[in-house]
Amino acid sequence: MSGGVRDLRGRTVVVTGASAGIGAAAARLFAERGASVAVVGRSREKTAAIAAQVGGTMHLADFGSLDSVRTLAADLLAAHGRIDVLANNAGAIFEDHRTSVDGHEMNIQVNHLAPFLLTNLLLDRLAESPDARVINTGSLQYRKAHLDLNDLNGTGVGYHKLRAYGASKIATILFTRELAHRMRGTGVTTSAFHPGSVATEVARENAMQGKLMSSWVGKVLLLSPEQGAEPLLHLATVDPQSVNGAYFHRLTREEPKNEQARDPHLAGRLWERSAELTDLPVLPRTR
């Protein structure tokens, strides 16, 4: 891919979940092309190591706390006079039903509410760039999932990790679609992608999956983090209008294969509900 990717010197890229896996690989790829990289992670030791490796800045955050996300946004705004790319890559699957300190089910908070809040808090700075992009890491698990806006915490049904995770990834696609709609007429565009089956720490809560991903068998069967980061680099460098609001399966644009993920009315309602849950202004949706 390197031959077709333009120089990123002078551009600032924020990558969340960058202390390992796809995020760390993406941080390296962006740095190799000259970008200044804000490396966001939860582990101080791992995040500092990647930041040092790519010559970037380290920022710590725990997406299980919305206050931590607010602090992260303030730190990013203070440290970076411009932000050109926000890669919402942090994510996790939780083995058991857990509630965050904010009272939300952890899959929906870490995978949707936290990046929703962070994006909104950085939007004004992003809009100052003539070509700003918000790129969201999705998952194939959205295809068979169902999102219930009246029960985002999943209390009405028995907990199943893939059902909860998949619902949060429907939210990722809907958020991408609605952000593109709401940012029309600005320099901010957005897209989402499924990276493929990658050996990462996203399944760190599951001992068996974690062992598989770190084993030689997993490394043979699964894509490397570097391969998983390729779509992120691609979406950060192609013509932005050609991918605005779109969802990609790896490098291929795909109409979402879930009726909910294609529903513009649901996207608008999810935005309003997410704003309520993150204490952001609930702005009306324009046509």
C-alpha positions in Angstrom: 0.0 0.0 0.0 2.9 2.4 0.7 3.3 3.4 -2.9 -0.2 4.9 -3.1 -0.2 6.7 0.2 0.5 10.4 0.2 2.8 12.2 2.5 1.3 13.1 5.9 3.9 15.7 7.1 2.3 18.6 8.9 -0.8 16.6 9.8 -1.7 15.5 13.4 -3.3 12.1 13.9 -5.0 11.0 17.1 -5.1 7.2 17.5 -7.1 5.7 20.4 -6.3 2.2 21.6 -2.8 2.7 20.3 -0.9 0.9 23.0 -1.1 -2.4 21.2 -2.6 -4.2 18.2 -4.1 -2.3 15.3 -3.8 1.1 17.0 -0.1 0.6 17.6 0.5 -0.6 14.1 -1.5 2.4 12.8 0.5 4.8 14.9 3.7 3.4 13.3 2.3 3.7 9.8 1.2 7.3 10.2 4.5 8.2 11.7 6.4 6.6 8.9 4.5 8.9 6.5 5.5 12.0 8.5 2.4 12.6 10.7 2.6 13.8 14.2 0.9 11.1 16.2 -1.0 11.4 19.5 -0.9 7.9 21.0 -3.8 7.3 23.3 -3.9 4.2 25.5 -4.9 2.9 28.9 -1.6 1.4 30.0 1.0 4.0 30.9 3.9 1.6 30.2 2.7 0.4 26.8 1.4 3.7 25.6 4.7 5.4 26.5 6.6 2.7 24.6 4.6 3.2 21.4 4.8 7.0 21.7 8.6 6.8 22.1 8.8 4.4 19.2 6.9 6.7 16.8 8.2 10.0 18.2 4.6 11.0 19.2 2.9 12.3 22.3 1.4 10.0 25.0 -2.1 10.5 26.3 -3.7 8.2 28.8 -7.4 7.4 29.1 -9.8 4.8 30.4 -12.9 4.6 28.2 -14.7 2.9 31.1 -15.0 6.4 32.6 -16.5 9.3 30.7 -14.7 11.8 33.0 -11.5 10.2 31.8 -12.6 10.8 28.2 -13.4 14.5 29.0 -9.9 14.8 30.6 -8.4 13.2 27.5 -10.2 15.7 25.2 -8.9 18.6 27.2 -5.4 17.2 27.2 -5.5 16.7 23.4 -6.8 20.2 22.8 -4.1 21.7 25.0 -1.3 19.7 23.4 -2.3 20.0 19.7 -3.1 23.2 17.9 -4.5 21.2 15.0 -6.1 17.8 14.7 -6.5 16.4 11.2 -7.4 12.7 11.8 -9.2 11.1 14.8 -9.0 7.4 14.7 -11.6 6.0 17.1 -9.9 2.6 17.4 -10.1 1.7 21.1 -12.5 -1.1 21.8 -13.1 -4.3 23.8 -15.4 -7.3 24.2 -16.4 -8.0 27.8 -16.9 -11.6 28.9 -19.5 -10.8 31.6 -22.1 -8.1 32.1 -20.4 -5.1 33.6 -21.5 -1.6 34.4 -19.2 1.4 34.1 -18.7 4.0 36.7 -21.2 6.1 34.7 -23.9 3.4 34.9 -23.6 2.1 31.3 -23.0 -1.5 30.1 -19.3 -1.6 29.3 -19.5 -2.7 25.6 -21.8 0.2 24.7 -19.7 2.6 26.7 -16.2 1.7 25.6 -17.1 1.0 22.0 -19.7 3.7 21.4 -20.4 6.3 24.1 -16.7 7.1 24.8 -15.7 7.7 21.2 -19.0 9.5 20.6 -18.1 11.9 23.4 -14.5 12.3 22.4 -15.4 13.1 18.8 -17.9 15.7 19.8 -15.5 17.3 22.2 -12.8 17.5 19.5 -15.2 18.5 16.6 -14.5 22.3 16.7 -10.7 21.6 16.5 -11.2 19.1 13.7 -13.4 21.5 11.8 -10.5 24.0 11.7 -8.6 21.6 9.4 -9.5 21.9 5.7 -9.5 18.1 5.4 -10.3 16.5 8.8 -11.4 12.9 9.1 -13.0 10.8 11.8 -12.4 7.1 11.2 -14.1 4.5 13.3 -13.1 0.9 13.8 -16.0 -1.5 13.4 -16.5 -5.2 13.5 -18.2 -7.9 11.5 -20.2 -8.8 14.6 -22.7 -6.0 13.8 -24.3 -8.2 11.1 -26.3 -10.5 13.3 -26.8 -8.0 16.2 -29.8 -5.9 17.3 -29.6 -2.4 18.9 -32.4 -1.5 21.3 -32.3 2.2 22.1 -34.7 1.7 25.0 -32.3 -0.8 26.5 -28.8 0.1 25.6 -27.6 -1.5 28.8 -29.0 -4.9 27.9 -30.9 -5.4 31.1 -34.0 -6.7 29.4 -32.3 -9.9 28.1 -29.7 -12.3 29.3 -26.2 -11.1 28.7 -24.3 -12.6 25.8 -20.9 -11.0 25.0 -21.2 -11.1 21.2 -24.8 -9.8 21.2 -23.7 -6.9 23.4 -20.5 -6.3 21.4 -22.4 -6.6 18.1 -25.0 -4.0 19.2 -22.2 -1.6 20.1 -20.8 -2.0 16.6 -24.1 -1.3 15.0 -23.9 1.9 17.0 -20.5 2.5 15.4 -21.9 2.4 11.9 -24.9 4.5 12.8 -22.7 7.1 14.5 -20.5 7.3 11.4 -23.5 7.8 9.1 -25.1 10.5 11.4 -21.8 12.3 11.9 -21.4 12.6 8.1 -24.9 14.0 7.9 -24.4 16.5 10.7 -21.1 17.7 9.4 -22.2 18.4 5.9 -20.8 21.7 4.7 -17.7 21.5 6.9 -14.3 20.1 6.2 -15.0 17.1 8.5 -15.7 13.7 6.9 -16.0 10.3 8.4 -16.0 6.5 7.6 -16.0 3.2 9.4 -14.3 -0.1 8.7 -14.0 -3.8 9.7 -10.3 -4.6 9.9 -10.7 -8.3 9.3 -9.9 -11.1 11.8 -6.9 -9.7 13.5 -4.7 -11.0 16.3 -5.2 -8.1 18.8 -6.0 -7.6 22.5 -9.7 -6.7 21.8 -10.7 -10.1 23.3 -8.4 -9.7 26.3 -11.3 -10.4 28.6 -11.7 -14.0 27.3 -8.8 -16.2 28.3 -9.3 -18.8 25.6 -9.6 -16.2 22.8 -6.6 -14.4 24.2 -4.5 -17.6 24.2 -5.6 -18.3 20.6 -4.7 -14.8 19.4 -1.2 -14.9 21.0 -0.5 -18.5 19.8 1.3 -19.5 16.6 -2.0 -21.0 15.4 -3.7 -17.6 15.8 -0.8 -15.9 14.0 -1.2 -18.2 11.1 -5.0 -18.0 10.9 -5.4 -14.3 11.7 -4.3 -11.1 10.1 -1.4 -9.2 11.7 -2.1 -5.9 13.4 -0.2 -4.2 10.5 -2.7 -5.8 8.0 -5.6 -4.8 10.2 -4.4 -1.2 10.2 -4.2 -1.0 6.4 -7.9 0.1 6.0 -7.4 2.9 8.6 -4.4 4.3 6.7 -6.3 4.0 3.4 -9.4 5.9 4.7 -7.1 8.6 6.1 -5.5 9.3 2.8 -8.0 8.7 0.0 -10.4 11.3 -1.5 -12.5 12.1 1.6 -15.8 12.7 -0.2 -15.6 9.3 -1.8 -15.8 7.6 1.6 -17.8 10.0 3.6 -20.4 8.2 5.8 -19.4 4.9 4.3 -18.6 1.5 5.8 -15.8 -0.7 4.6 -15.1 -4.4 4.9 -11.4 -4.2 5.0 -10.6 -2.2 1.8 -14.0 -2.8 0.1 -16.9 -0.4 0.5 -20.0 -2.3 1.6 -23.6 -1.5 2.2 -24.1 -2.6 5.8 -25.6 -6.1 6.0 -28.0 -5.3 8.8 -31.2 -3.3 8.3 -30.7 -1.3 11.5 -27.3 -0.2 10.4 -28.8 1.3 7.2 -31.6 3.2 9.0 -31.1 7.0 9.0 -34.0 7.6 11.4 -32.4 5.2 13.9 -29.0 7.0 13.4 -30.6 10.3 14.4 -32.3 8.8 17.4 -29.1 7.1 18.5 -27.2 10.4 18.3 -29.8 12.2 20.4 -29.8 9.4 23.0 -26.0 9.2 23.1 -25.9 13.0 23.7 -28.2 12.6 26.6 -26.2 9.8 28.1 -22.9 11.8 27.8 -24.3 15.1 29.0 -23.8 16.8 25.6 -26.3 19.3 24.1 -29.1 17.4 22.2 -29.1 19.4 19.0 -32.0 18.8 16.6 -31.3 16.9 13.4 -31.4 18.8 10.1 -32.9 17.4 7.0 
